[in-house]
Amino acid sequence: GDSVTQMEGPVTLSEEAFLTINCTYTATGYPSLFWYVQYPGEGLQLLLKATKADDKGSNKGFEATYRKETTSFHLEKGSVQVSDSAVYFCALSDQIQGAQKLVFGQGTRLTINP
Amino acid sequence: DGGITQSPKYLFRKEGQNVTLSCEQNLNHDAMYWYRQDPGQGLRLIYYSQIVNDFQKGDIAEGYSVSREKKESFPLTVTSAQKNPTAFYLCASKAGSNTGELFFGEGSRLTVL
């Protein structure tokens, strides 16, 4: 079945460091790919998305490119801030058993120190 | 403002009691979902509904029940049959025509004493 694998956390960086969170996926169809962010005690918010191969999603300085050849959707940011501390989830959306479903990775906790 | 409202935000329950979590949306979305989140794990799908008066089991439906009598509402009941009910529960909705993006509520944290 479809699945998403993220790099294990927690990840701790200093402010202004470069961030990469790896995400790879397995899917039978042609999924859309997403990054969601969860701040402490809150629900998930969509950070960015890409709907087809070679698309680049971007938002708030974060970027991710849909790489079909490597089945990857790695999240990057050039200079992180303390306010970026959160849990990040990679997800794919695919038609599974006749319904559109989201499959999530296990999440990566990111902590940015000043 | 449109959005998804979950209540209560925190809930405590004794073992053997059923509890119902509320989820209301005013986004006019057709599909609604319930996920469970445990520490260090991803989200696991409990139930989903693509249309009023219809719902389907997700990956971990045992010990849970839902109803979808109105488009705006998708309550989740955690029954006494659920072995490990302490968790963070997230409700989400999705418009019918988009690429799969979900909109989430702020969650309900259930603790069984």
Chai-1 contact restraints between the chains, C-beta under 6 A:
chainA,res_idxA,chainB,res_idxB,connection_type,confidence,min_distance_angstrom,max_distance_angstrom,comment,restraint_id
A,S32,B,T99,contact,1.0,0.0,6.0,A-B,restraint_1
A,S32,B,G100,contact,1.0,0.0,6.0,A-B,restraint_2
A,E42,B,E106,contact,1.0,0.0,6.0,A-B,restraint_3
A,G43,B,L90,contact,1.0,0.0,6.0,A-B,restraint_4
A,G43,B,F104,contact,1.0,0.0,6.0,A-B,restraint_5
A,G43,B,G105,contact,1.0,0.0,6.0,A-B,restraint_6
A,G43,B,E106,contact,1.0,0.0,6.0,A-B,restraint_7
A,G43,B,G107,contact,1.0,0.0,6.0,A-B,restraint_8
A,L44,B,F104,contact,1.0,0.0,6.0,A-B,restraint_9
A,L46,B,E101,contact,1.0,0.0,6.0,A-B,restraint_10
A,T51,B,T99,contact,1.0,0.0,6.0,A-B,restraint_11
A,S93,B,G100,contact,1.0,0.0,6.0,A-B,restraint_12
A,Q100,B,G100,contact,1.0,0.0,6.0,A-B,restraint_13
A,L102,B,L102,contact,1.0,0.0,6.0,A-B,restraint_14
A,F104,B,G42,contact,1.0,0.0,6.0,A-B,restraint_15
A,F104,B,L43,contact,1.0,0.0,6.0,A-B,restraint_16
A,G105,B,G42,contact,1.0,0.0,6.0,A-B,restraint_17
A,Q106,B,Q41,contact,1.0,0.0,6.0,A-B,restraint_18
A,Q106,B,G42,contact,1.0,0.0,6.0,A-B,restraint_19
A,G107,B,G42,contact,1.0,0.0,6.0,A-B,restraint_20
